[in-house]
Amino acid sequence: MVYSTLSIDGVLDSKRRAEIDDVITRAGGRAGWRASERADRTYALLELPDGYDHAAIAAASNGVVYDKGVIALALFPAHPEALPFLLEALGGAGRPAGILACRPCPGGAVVEWDPDITQAAVILGIVDTELRRFGTPRVAELLSPLPPATVAKLAASGLQAPEIEPQRILELRIDRA
């Protein structure tokens, strides 16, 4: 099994989500879902057989399927005048290599990136640098469910504790019980 991320515009109702789940289940996979009313987006972490073609899921969902687990973060600056600069820094020509998408959402921005290419600290550093120009704080919301290895990598980096591994994270072990 390999991980993929499904990114969908809007918040899905239960019927639409069940239809997409059916396609995923027929492929021999499963999905963990997360939706954000505030950002008006829905994400799923997909566990699928290796080599599965994502075209059926993309068609059923009208979304984007990334062939790996990606991080999607909604950012809401307290002062709206900072938003165009944030969107340009994360989605413009000089954006970091790992950014896959950057789009506006109600009152904020959603950025999707590959954590194997660009570390979260780089993205958040850019965000904080842009917002510091306006003296504005931010609210950040994690939108995408993450694979256990990515959770462990983020925790190890943030806590400067390289010994952190998925099997040592209690929350991940409880979810699997």
Backbone as a ProteinNet text record, in pm:
[ID]
protein_1_A
[PRIMARY]
MVYSTLSIDGVLDSKRRAEIDDVITRAGGRAGWRASERADRTYALLELPDGYDHAAIAAASNGVVYDKGVIALALFPAHPEALPFLLEALGGAGRPAGILACRPCPGGAVVEWDPDITQAAVILGIVDTELRRFGTPRVAELLSPLPPATVAKLAASGLQAPEIEPQRILELRIDRA
[TERTIARY]
84.2	0	89	43.8	113.6	13.7	66.6	-17.9	-27.8	-146	-172.3	-259.5	-266.7	-352.1	-451.1	-577.5	-685	-721.7	-722.5	-754	-878.7	-982.9	-1109.7	-1154.4	-1199.2	-1255.5	-1394.5	-1420.9	-1550.8	-1554.1	-1661.7	-1684.3	-1788.3	-1753	-1839.6	-1953.6	-2069	-2177.7	-2154.7	-2229	-2205.5	-2230.5	-2326.1	-2355.4	-2236.9	-2185.5	-2072.9	-1948.5	-1926.2	-1810.9	-1824.8	-1945.2	-1969.1	-1942.9	-1979.5	-1953.7	-1803.1	-1727.4	-1581.6	-1521.5	-1570.1	-1523.5	-1545.9	-1657.3	-1688.1	-1583.4	-1542.9	-1439	-1307.9	-1274.4	-1149.8	-1153.9	-1266.1	-1280.3	-1272.5	-1337.5	-1330.8	-1187.7	-1105.1	-965	-879.2	-941.6	-866.8	-801.5	-849.2	-789	-884.2	-837.8	-920.6	-877.1	-966.5	-940.6	-966.4	-883.3	-905.6	-935.9	-1049.6	-1098.4	-1079	-1066	-1066.2	-1123.6	-1217.5	-1278.9	-1271.5	-1262.7	-1258.1	-1365.3	-1460.7	-1563.8	-1500.1	-1409.8	-1349.9	-1270.7	-1194.1	-1113.9	-1191.7	-1309.3	-1394.9	-1321.3	-1258.2	-1182.9	-1199.6	-1180.3	-1183.3	-1058.4	-1000.6	-882.2	-902.9	-836.1	-835	-694.2	-651.7	-528.8	-571.2	-521.6	-559.6	-451.1	-491.3	-402.2	-448	-364.2	-400.9	-293.1	-330.2	-228.5	-123.5	-1.2	109.2	78.1	99.6	77.7	-64.5	-152.2	-290.7	-298	-377.9	-398.1	-504	-471	-559	-670.3	-675.9	-770.8	-916.1	-954.5	-1093.7	-1130	-1036.7	-1063.4	-1070.4	-980.8	-983.4	-1113.7	-1159.7	-1284.4	-1405.2	-1408.3	-1521.7	-1530.1	-1415.6	-1412	-1408.8	-1371.7	-1347.5	-1239.4	-1142.6	-1035	-900	-795.7	-658.3	-605	-544.1	-482.6	-331	-264.4	-118	-70.8	36.1	80.9	162	145.4	212.9	136.7	173.6	114.3	170.4	84.5	128	67.4	127.9	76.9	-6.6	-126.6	-211.8	-240.4	-211.9	-225.1	-303.7	-404.9	-477.5	-416.4	-394.1	-334.3	-429.2	-459.4	-552.4	-483.7	-433.6	-372.4	-480.3	-444.2	-540	-574.5	-480.1	-503.4	-511.9	-627.1	-645.9	-552.9	-499.8	-411.6	-281.5	-249.9	-129.7	-152.1	-275.7	-307.4	-249.7	-260.2	-201.7	-50.8	18.8	163.4	195.6	112.5	128.1	105.3	0.2	-28.4	84.3	140.5	250.5	376.4	407.1	527.2	518.7	398.8	383.2	340.3	285	237.3	298.7	376.9	435.2	561.2	627.7	744.3	858.9	876.3	987.8	953.8	841.9	797.2	896.3	896.1	982.9	946.1	1043.3	1026.7	919.1	898.5	805.5	659.6	628.6	488.4	416.7	306.6	227.7	111.4	56.2	-56.6	-64.8	-109.9	-137.9	-257	-363.9	-487.4	-553.8	-629.5	-704.6	-820.5	-857.7	-978.7	-1044.5	-1165.6	-1231.8	-1148.3	-1095	-1016.9	-874.5	-827.9	-693.4	-638	-541.8	-475.8	-457.7	-464.4	-435.9	-311	-213.1	-90	-74.3	-42.2	-18.2	126.8	199.8	338.3	384.3	493.5	556.6	659.5	635.5	728.5	863.1	874.1	1003.5	1093.1	1034.6	1112.7	1134.9	1032.5	1040.9	991.8	1074.3	1038.3	932.1	852.6	749.3	809.9	927.2	991.3	1018.6	1047.5	1071.4	941.3	833.1	703.7	660	664.9	621.4	713.6	841.1	933.5	897.5	862.2	819.5	691.4	596.7	469.6	495.4	572.7	598.3	674.9	766.3	840.4	745.6	657.7	561.3	466.3	418.7	322.2	387.8	514.9	586.7	589.4	591.6	590	464.6	356.8	229.3	201.8	291.8	272.2	146.7	117.3	-6.5	19.8	-56.5	-47.1	-125.5	-120.4	-191.7	-255.1	-353.5	-408.7	-378.5	-328.4	-299.7	-383.6	-434.7	-514.6	-460.7	-421.2	-378.6	-501.7	-499.6	-615.6	-606.4	-489.1	-474.8	-435.9	-500.5	-450.6	-313.3	-224.7	-87.2	-50.4	37.1	86.9	167.8	170	245.1	391.7	457.6	598.8	616.3	522.3	529.6	505.8	410.2	385	511.3	574.6	696.5	809.8	822.7	928.7	908.2	783	753.8	780.7	738	760.4	909	982.3	1126.2	1198.9	1159.2	1221.3	1186	1057.7	1013.3	1064.3	1075.4	1122.3	1272.3	1337.9	1480.2	1509.9	1429.9	1441.2	1437.4	1552.2	1553.3	1506.1	1497.7	1454.8	1303.7	1228.7	1084.1	1054.2	977.8	936.5	787.8	719.3	574.2	531.2	606.1	566.5	586.3	651	671.6	574.1	483.5	385.1	254.8	217.3	102.8	-26.3	-48.8	-171.2	-185.7	-76.2	-79.6	-108.8	-57.1	-81.2	-226.9	-283.5	-422.7	-515.9	-489	-572.5	-574.4	-467.5	-458.5	-514	-542.7	-590.8	-732.1
-118	0	124.8	224.4	352.6	463.4	575.3	689.4	787.6	846	954.8	1055.6	1176.8	1279.5	1327.8	1334.5	1386	1524.9	1622	1761.4	1801.4	1847.7	1881.1	2020.4	2098.3	2230.1	2211.1	2278.1	2270.2	2163.3	2164.5	2064.3	1966.6	1840.1	1737.5	1700.7	1672.3	1616.9	1466.1	1400.4	1258.7	1170.1	1206	1125.8	1128.4	1246.4	1259.4	1188.8	1203.4	1138	985.6	933.6	789.4	739	817	778.5	767	862.3	859	743.9	723.2	610.8	478.1	466.6	343.8	316.9	419.3	403.9	360.2	419.7	387.5	244.2	204.2	69	-35.4	-9.1	-101.2	-116.9	-15.8	-23.2	-97.7	-139.1	-209.2	-115.4	8	106.5	154.7	254.4	321	466.5	547	691	740.1	833.5	909.2	1052	1105	1234.1	1345.1	1466.9	1588.4	1701	1775.2	1886.9	2012.7	2126.2	2254.9	2346.5	2380.3	2477.4	2613.4	2652.3	2785.4	2802.2	2700.8	2707.4	2659.5	2600.7	2549.7	2448.1	2349.2	2244.6	2112.5	2004.5	1869.4	1795.7	1717.2	1637	1494.6	1401.9	1262.4	1208.4	1132.5	1055.8	918.3	880.9	756.1	651	531.6	415.8	325.6	311.2	238.2	136.6	32	-62.9	8.1	-36.2	21.5	12.3	121.2	125.5	157.1	186.7	217.4	347.2	348.7	467.5	554.7	677.8	768.1	830.7	799.1	866.1	847.6	729.1	705.2	787	798.7	878.4	1026	1071.8	1212.5	1244.2	1153	1175.7	1173.9	1079.7	1068.9	1187.1	1242.2	1350.2	1489.5	1498.1	1626.8	1703.9	1627.5	1685.8	1653.8	1684.8	1658.2	1548.3	1447.4	1339.7	1351.5	1370.4	1372.3	1230.4	1186.7	1048.6	1023.1	1109.8	1093.2	1172.5	1155.2	1236.3	1376.8	1476	1615.5	1689.6	1800.7	1886.7	1996.8	2014.6	2126.8	2207.3	2334.9	2424.2	2547.1	2582.6	2707.6	2812.7	2929.7	3040.5	3159	3211.8	3323.7	3439.6	3538.8	3655.2	3740.6	3800.4	3885.1	4011.1	4059.4	4178.5	4137.4	4154	4106.5	4170.8	4288.7	4351.9	4273.6	4182.2	4099.6	3981.3	3946.7	3826.7	3825	3932.4	3927	3900.4	3953.6	3933.7	3789.8	3734.5	3595.2	3501.8	3527.6	3446.8	3456.4	3572.9	3590.6	3517.6	3527.8	3463.5	3311.2	3256.5	3111.1	3054.4	3137.9	3087.6	3153.6	3257.5	3332	3267.3	3339.9	3288.3	3247.6	3311.5	3279.9	3181.5	3111.6	3019	2903.2	2840.2	2723.5	2608.5	2527.4	2419.5	2319.2	2294.1	2190.3	2228.8	2355.1	2397.9	2346.1	2275.9	2215.8	2304.6	2378.9	2469	2572.4	2690.6	2797.3	2872.8	2875	2936.5	3013.9	3115.6	3187.9	3103.2	3128.8	3071.6	3185.9	3169.5	3281.2	3333	3453.9	3517.1	3467.9	3385.8	3332.1	3270.9	3182.8	3113.3	2967.7	2880.6	2739.3	2707.7	2648.4	2608.2	2457.3	2390.9	2247.2	2227.3	2142.6	2120.6	1979.6	1942.9	1812.6	1825.7	1759.8	1773.9	1705.8	1621	1560.7	1657.9	1762.4	1861.8	1987.1	2034.2	2157.7	2132.8	2165.9	2147.1	2247.6	2207.5	2295.8	2424.5	2415.9	2534.8	2640.4	2597.9	2692.7	2764.8	2687.7	2747.2	2845	2800.8	2887	3007.9	2990.3	3104.1	3210.1	3167.4	3261.1	3332.2	3255.6	3312.9	3418	3382.4	3475.3	3599	3582.6	3697.3	3794.2	3740.9	3826.2	3896.5	3822.8	3881.2	3980.1	3962.6	4055.9	4196.3	4204.8	4335.7	4414	4342.8	4406.8	4404.1	4344.2	4334.7	4255.5	4153.1	4079.4	3934.4	3885.3	3743	3660.5	3529.3	3440	3326.7	3266.2	3140	3040.5	2924.8	2819.2	2696.9	2631.6	2510.7	2402.3	2289.8	2175.9	2116	2104.3	2056.7	1910.1	1864.1	1728.6	1629.4	1512.3	1404.8	1363.6	1323.5	1294	1148.3	1091.7	956.3	953.6	840.4	831.2	872.1	836.1	872.8	1024.3	1093.3	1239.3	1303	1251.1	1301.5	1287.3	1171.1	1147.5	1240.3	1259.5	1347.3	1491.6	1539.4	1675	1689.2	1589.7	1594.2	1589.4	1502.9	1490.6	1620.3	1683.5	1809.4	1922.2	1934.5	2043.3	2032.6	1910.8	1889.1	1863.4	1860.7	1828.9	1698.8	1598.2	1466.2	1360.2	1328.9	1236.7	1095.6	1063	928.8	906.5	1011.7	996.7	921.3	813.6	729.7	703.7	664.8	643.2	549.7	441.6	347.3	402.4	517.7	579.1	693.2	719.9	827.3	764.7	791.4	729.2	751.1	872.5	902.6	815.6	786.8	701.8	557.4	512.8	374.9	358	458.5	450.9	445.7	527	527.9	392.7	316.6	186.4	72.7	99.6	-7.5	-49.6
0	0	0	-74.6	-80.2	-49.2	-4.8	30.2	-84.8	-97.9	-191.5	-118.5	-170.3	-111.2	-215.5	-173.6	-257.6	-208.2	-298.3	-267.1	-345.8	-273.3	-337.2	-294.1	-389.8	-361.4	-300	-188.4	-122.5	-14.4	62.3	166.7	113.1	111.4	53.6	147.4	89.2	170.1	182.1	269.6	297.8	175.2	90.5	-29.1	-126.2	-151.6	-245.3	-191.6	-60.6	0.2	-8.6	13	3.4	-138.4	-239	-378	-404.6	-352.2	-370.8	-291.4	-168.3	-87.1	-158.7	-230.1	-302.9	-410.7	-482.5	-585.3	-521	-407.3	-337.7	-285.2	-228.3	-173.6	-284.8	-397.9	-511.3	-562.7	-542.2	-584.3	-482.2	-370.4	-266.6	-166.9	-160.6	-72.2	34.8	105.5	206	216.7	275.7	284.4	425.4	469.3	592.6	551.7	595.4	546.3	648.7	596.1	678.8	593.1	649.6	577.2	663.4	597.5	666.4	609	692	650.8	626.4	716.3	706.4	576.5	538.6	415.8	293.9	315	208.6	121.4	188.3	118.1	190.7	115.3	169.5	121.6	211.4	179.2	226.7	159.4	202.8	186.7	286.6	276	226	110.3	46.8	68.3	105.2	108.2	-5	-105.3	-226.2	-261.9	-335.7	-382.3	-468.4	-456	-532.5	-682	-754.1	-897.9	-939.5	-844.7	-878.6	-958.6	-1064.8	-1146.9	-1080.3	-1048.9	-975.2	-1058.6	-1185.9	-1275.8	-1232	-1187.3	-1146.6	-1023.5	-929.8	-809.1	-844.2	-929.1	-971.1	-1042.8	-1127	-1200.9	-1107.4	-1013.8	-921.5	-826.1	-791.3	-691.6	-752.7	-881.1	-945	-868	-817.2	-738.4	-799.4	-724.1	-764.6	-673.8	-734.2	-657.7	-672.8	-560.4	-558.8	-529.3	-592.5	-578.5	-451.3	-353.8	-224.9	-120.4	4.3	109.7	104	96.1	93.9	212.4	245.3	351.4	288.7	340.7	299.3	424.5	416.9	531.2	488.2	568.4	545.1	637.1	583.1	657.4	652.3	770	781.2	853.3	777.1	842.9	909	1022.1	1094.5	1014.6	934.4	853	705.6	642.4	504.8	402	430.8	332.4	312.6	402	387.2	293	267.9	191	48.9	-30.1	-165.4	-163.6	-65	-55.2	-15.1	70.2	110.8	-8.6	-84.7	-203.5	-306	-323.4	-418.2	-370.2	-241.6	-187.4	-196.8	-178.4	-179.3	-314	-401.3	-529.3	-649.4	-627.6	-738.8	-793.8	-881.4	-953.7	-861.6	-748.2	-658.8	-549	-562	-456.9	-439.9	-322.5	-301.5	-396.1	-428.3	-526.7	-488.1	-360.8	-318.7	-319.7	-346.2	-343.5	-468	-443	-549.8	-591.2	-493.7	-522.8	-412.1	-449.6	-354	-409.5	-329.7	-378.9	-267.1	-304.3	-200.9	-149.6	-26.7	32	108.5	157.5	227.5	345.4	329.9	435.6	450.4	356.9	373.1	246	266.8	156.3	195.9	96.4	115.4	35.9	103.4	36.7	53.3	-58.6	-60.1	-102.8	-27.8	-65.4	-32.4	-98.3	-80.8	31.6	146.1	258.5	235.1	131.7	98.9	23	-33	-107.2	-23.9	43.3	121.4	263.4	360.1	500.6	542.6	639.9	693.8	749.1	807.9	864.2	757	635.3	525.4	490.5	476	441.4	550.4	674.6	784.7	801.8	770.1	774.6	672.3	552.6	448.4	491	542.4	588.1	695.9	795.9	905.8	860.6	764.5	712	640.4	557.7	487.1	584.5	682.7	776.7	872.9	900.3	988.1	928.1	795.7	729.2	764.9	795.5	828.4	978.6	1053.8	1198.1	1233	1155.1	1175.1	1215.7	1310.3	1343.4	1241.8	1257.6	1167.3	1246.3	1184	1230.6	1120.7	1158	1060.4	1094.9	990.9	1009.5	917.3	975.8	895.4	830.1	699.8	625.5	586.1	554.2	501.2	609.9	611.5	697.4	645.5	735.4	696.1	722.1	637.5	662.9	792.8	861.9	988	976	867.2	850.3	841.7	779.4	769.5	905.7	980.7	1116.7	1199.9	1193.8	1271.1	1227.4	1097.4	1044.3	1091.9	1087.9	1134.8	1284.2	1361.4	1506.1	1538.3	1471.2	1495.2	1462.3	1353.4	1313.7	1410.4	1440.2	1526.9	1668.7	1718.8	1856.5	1863.5	1748.2	1738.8	1811.9	1778.6	1840.4	1730.6	1669.2	1556.6	1590.4	1717.9	1756.4	1742.8	1713.5	1697.8	1568.2	1583.4	1470.9	1484.2	1374.6	1382.3	1495.7	1519.5	1623.4	1764.5	1777.7	1908.8	1936.1	1842.8	1860	1906.5	2030.5	2093.4	2013.8	1964.5	1891.4	1767.2	1700.7	1582.1	1619.1	1732.4	1776.2	1819.6	1882	1926.6	1806.1	1703.7	1583.6	1514.4	1527.1	1460.1	1544.5	1670.8	1760.6	1728.1
[MASK]
+++++++++++++++++++++++++++++++++++++++++++++++++++++++++++++++++++++++++++++++++++++++++++++++++++++++++++++++++++++++++++++++++++++++++++++++++++++++++++++++++++++++++++++++++

